[in-house]
Amino acid sequence: MRPENWHLTEDLDDFLARAGDFLRSRPALHTVPLTVTDALRRRGLYLYGDEPPLFGTLEAPDGTVRAALLHTPPHAVHVTPLTPQEADALSARLVELGHPVLGVAGERDTAMAFTQAWQRRTGTPGAIHQRQRLYRLAELTVPDPRPEGRARIAGPEDRELLIRWYGEFKDAVGQRAGDPAEWADARLAYGGVTLWETLDGTPVSLAGVTPQTAGQVRIAPVYTPAALRGRGYAGAVTAEVSRAARESGVPEILLFTDLANPTSNALYRRIGYRDVADFTVWEFGG
């Protein structure tokens, strides 16, 4: 596989015209590029940072798309599954362009192959930032016992709470945060956050859901303030969002977990989520 087989562009429409069918062919494995490009299309190319995104497709001689990449600086380059030879060709293409790469995210073996290729070509060391597991909902099991309280869709009156909790969530997981206010407004616009509240109406946990695209949604984020954890709130609100998505007819209901957190992984398995694939996020530099 040669570097020139990678077609790179900053044109989102061109990318979706080339890669759309490929991405929709495996909506679970391609959930990140599907949901991110949907957000960019709806909310603007500079949603995630001040630099323009870069998109790419790996194309066979007959025009068939074999893989895709998405880069929204300052985040890591996200790649769909690649062979080691394809990952090496991608690293060569990006080095040739002088394109800055601060990290890579993708299916575990692919991320490792790209990291090794990048290190060979640039001498830049890499370190694992996070190991993730992608889950798909199978048979939903509502937590039993369920904590007292109820679920409700967040509304405009919850805006300040969503802004604060989203910032806290990003800090807790070590992710580069976008504008929490912009995130809250976008989610409120389509009812994309569900709160669990106690019987007296106090919110204690939240679960978000992405808009449906290509027959899939992803539950994200799930957040409970530290002082309120261990009481079953996260499981209850996640189960409620999952139930609502399933009853609305969404075929694929997905979520990512941090493999360093055995509590959350055990929780999602208990309520009916099953493994799809493991992903790794690498950071490059210093």
C-alpha positions in Angstrom: 0.0 0.0 0.0 1.5 3.3 -1.1 1.2 6.7 0.7 -0.4 8.2 -2.4 -3.4 5.8 -2.0 -4.5 8.0 0.9 -6.7 10.8 -0.3 -6.6 13.7 2.2 -8.9 16.7 2.3 -10.2 19.5 4.5 -13.6 19.3 2.6 -16.2 17.6 4.7 -18.6 17.1 1.8 -15.9 15.6 -0.4 -15.0 13.2 2.5 -18.5 12.1 3.1 -19.1 11.6 -0.6 -16.1 9.3 -0.7 -16.4 7.6 2.7 -20.1 7.7 3.6 -21.0 4.2 2.3 -17.9 2.7 3.9 -18.6 4.3 7.3 -22.2 3.2 7.2 -21.2 -0.4 6.3 -20.0 -1.0 9.9 -21.8 1.6 12.1 -20.6 0.2 15.4 -16.8 0.1 14.6 -17.2 3.5 12.8 -19.2 5.2 15.5 -16.7 7.9 16.2 -16.3 9.2 12.6 -20.0 8.9 12.0 -21.0 10.9 15.1 -18.1 13.4 14.8 -18.8 14.2 11.1 -22.5 14.5 11.9 -21.6 17.1 14.6 -19.3 19.0 12.3 -21.9 19.1 9.6 -24.6 20.4 11.9 -22.5 22.7 14.2 -19.6 23.8 12.1 -16.1 22.7 11.1 -14.4 24.5 14.0 -16.5 22.8 16.6 -13.6 21.0 18.3 -10.7 23.5 17.9 -9.2 26.5 16.0 -7.5 24.4 13.3 -9.4 23.0 10.3 -10.2 19.2 10.5 -8.4 16.8 8.2 -10.2 13.9 6.6 -8.8 11.0 4.7 -9.8 7.8 2.7 -7.6 4.9 1.7 -8.7 3.9 -1.7 -8.0 0.8 -3.8 -7.3 1.2 -7.6 -11.0 0.6 -8.4 -12.0 3.4 -6.0 -13.2 1.2 -3.2 -12.7 2.8 0.2 -10.8 0.5 2.6 -10.2 2.8 5.5 -10.8 6.4 6.7 -9.2 8.9 9.1 -10.6 11.9 10.9 -8.4 14.6 12.6 -10.0 17.4 14.6 -7.0 19.2 16.2 -6.0 19.3 19.0 -7.4 15.8 19.4 -5.7 12.6 18.3 -6.0 11.4 14.7 -8.8 8.8 14.7 -8.4 5.9 12.2 -10.6 3.0 11.2 -9.0 -0.5 11.3 -5.8 -0.7 9.2 -3.2 -3.4 8.4 0.4 -2.6 9.5 1.3 -1.8 5.9 -1.7 0.6 5.6 -0.8 2.3 8.8 2.8 2.7 7.6 1.6 4.3 4.4 -0.6 6.7 6.3 2.3 7.7 8.6 4.4 8.3 5.5 1.7 10.5 3.9 1.3 12.6 7.0 5.0 13.1 7.4 5.3 14.0 3.7 2.6 16.7 4.3 4.2 18.0 7.5 0.9 17.5 9.2 1.2 17.7 13.0 0.1 14.6 14.8 -0.1 14.7 18.6 -1.6 11.3 19.0 -3.7 8.5 17.5 -6.9 6.7 18.5 -8.3 3.6 17.0 -8.8 -0.1 17.3 -6.1 -1.5 19.5 -3.9 -3.2 16.9 -4.3 -0.4 14.4 -3.3 2.3 16.9 -0.3 0.3 17.9 0.8 -0.2 14.2 0.4 3.5 13.4 2.3 4.5 16.6 5.2 2.2 15.7 5.3 3.5 12.1 5.2 7.1 13.4 8.0 6.5 15.8 10.1 4.9 13.0 9.6 7.9 10.7 9.8 10.8 13.2 11.6 9.5 16.3 8.8 10.8 18.4 8.0 8.7 21.5 4.5 7.6 22.2 2.7 6.7 25.4 -0.7 5.1 26.0 -3.2 7.8 27.2 -6.2 5.5 27.6 -7.4 2.0 26.8 -11.0 1.8 25.9 -13.6 -0.9 25.2 -16.5 -0.4 22.8 -19.8 -2.0 23.9 -23.1 -2.8 22.1 -26.4 -3.1 23.9 -27.8 -6.7 23.7 -30.6 -7.5 26.1 -31.3 -4.6 28.4 -31.5 -5.5 32.1 -32.8 -2.8 34.4 -30.7 -2.5 37.6 -32.3 -4.3 40.6 -32.6 -2.8 43.1 -33.0 0.5 41.4 -32.2 3.6 43.4 -35.1 5.8 44.5 -35.9 8.6 42.1 -36.7 9.0 38.5 -35.3 9.9 35.1 -36.2 13.0 33.1 -35.0 14.8 30.0 -32.9 17.8 30.8 -34.4 21.1 29.9 -33.3 24.8 29.6 -33.6 25.2 33.4 -30.8 22.7 33.7 -28.3 24.5 31.4 -25.9 25.8 34.1 -25.9 22.3 35.8 -25.0 20.7 32.4 -22.2 23.2 31.8 -20.7 22.6 35.2 -21.0 18.8 35.1 -19.7 18.5 31.6 -16.6 20.4 32.6 -16.1 18.2 35.6 -16.5 15.1 33.5 -13.9 16.2 31.0 -11.5 17.1 33.8 -12.0 13.7 35.4 -11.3 11.7 32.3 -8.4 13.9 31.1 -10.0 15.0 27.8 -9.5 18.3 26.1 -12.8 20.0 26.6 -14.7 22.0 24.0 -16.9 24.8 25.1 -19.2 23.3 27.8 -21.9 26.0 27.1 -21.9 25.1 23.4 -22.1 21.4 24.3 -25.0 22.0 26.7 -26.9 24.1 24.2 -26.5 21.5 21.4 -27.6 18.7 23.6 -30.6 20.6 25.0 -31.7 21.3 21.4 -32.6 17.7 20.8 -33.2 16.3 24.3 -29.8 14.7 24.3 -29.2 14.5 28.1 -31.2 12.6 30.7 -30.9 13.3 34.4 -31.5 11.0 37.3 -33.0 12.9 40.2 -34.0 12.0 43.7 -37.5 12.0 45.0 -37.2 15.7 46.0 -36.1 16.7 42.5 -32.3 17.0 43.1 -30.3 15.9 40.0 -27.6 13.4 41.0 -26.4 11.9 37.7 -26.6 12.3 33.9 -26.3 10.3 30.7 -26.1 11.8 27.3 -26.8 10.3 23.9 -25.6 11.3 20.4 -28.0 12.0 17.6 -28.9 8.9 15.5 -26.8 8.5 12.4 -26.4 5.4 10.2 -28.6 3.5 12.6 -26.5 4.0 15.7 -26.3 6.2 18.8 -23.6 6.3 21.4 -24.3 6.9 25.1 -21.9 9.6 26.2 -21.1 11.0 28.6 -22.2 9.3 31.8 -21.3 11.4 34.9 -22.1 11.3 38.6 -20.3 13.8 40.9 -17.8 12.1 43.1 -19.7 12.6 46.3 -22.7 10.9 44.9 -21.1 7.8 43.4 -21.7 4.2 44.6 -25.5 4.6 45.0 -26.6 3.1 41.6 -27.4 6.4 40.0 -25.2 6.0 36.9 -26.6 2.5 36.2 -30.1 3.7 36.6 -29.8 6.7 34.2 -27.8 4.7 31.7 -30.4 2.0 31.6 -33.1 4.6 31.1 -31.3 6.3 28.2 -30.7 2.9 26.7 -34.3 1.9 27.1 -35.5 5.1 25.4 -33.1 4.6 22.5 -34.2 1.0 22.0 -37.9 1.8 22.1 -37.4 4.6 19.5 -36.1 1.9 17.2 -32.4 2.6 17.1 -30.7 -0.6 15.9 -27.2 0.0 17.4 -26.8 1.4 20.9 -23.2 1.8 21.9 -20.9 3.2 24.5 -17.2 3.4 25.3 -15.6 2.7 28.7 -12.2 3.3 30.1 -10.6 -0.2 30.8 -8.8 1.3 33.8 -12.2 1.6 35.5 -13.4 -1.9 36.4 -16.5 -0.5 38.2 -18.0 1.1 35.1 -17.1 -1.9 32.9 -18.9 -4.3 35.3 -21.9 -2.0 35.5 -22.4 -1.8 31.8 -22.2 -5.6 31.4 -24.8 -6.0 34.2 -27.3 -3.9 32.3 -26.8 -5.7 29.1 -23.8 -4.3 27.1 -21.5 -6.7 25.4 -17.9 -6.3 24.0 -17.4 -5.1 20.4 -13.7 -4.2 20.2 -10.9 -2.6 22.2 -9.5 0.8 21.3 -6.4 2.6 22.4 -5.5 6.3 22.5 -1.8 7.1 22.2 -0.2 10.5 22.8 3.0 11.5 21.0 5.8 13.8 22.3 8.1 14.6 25.2 
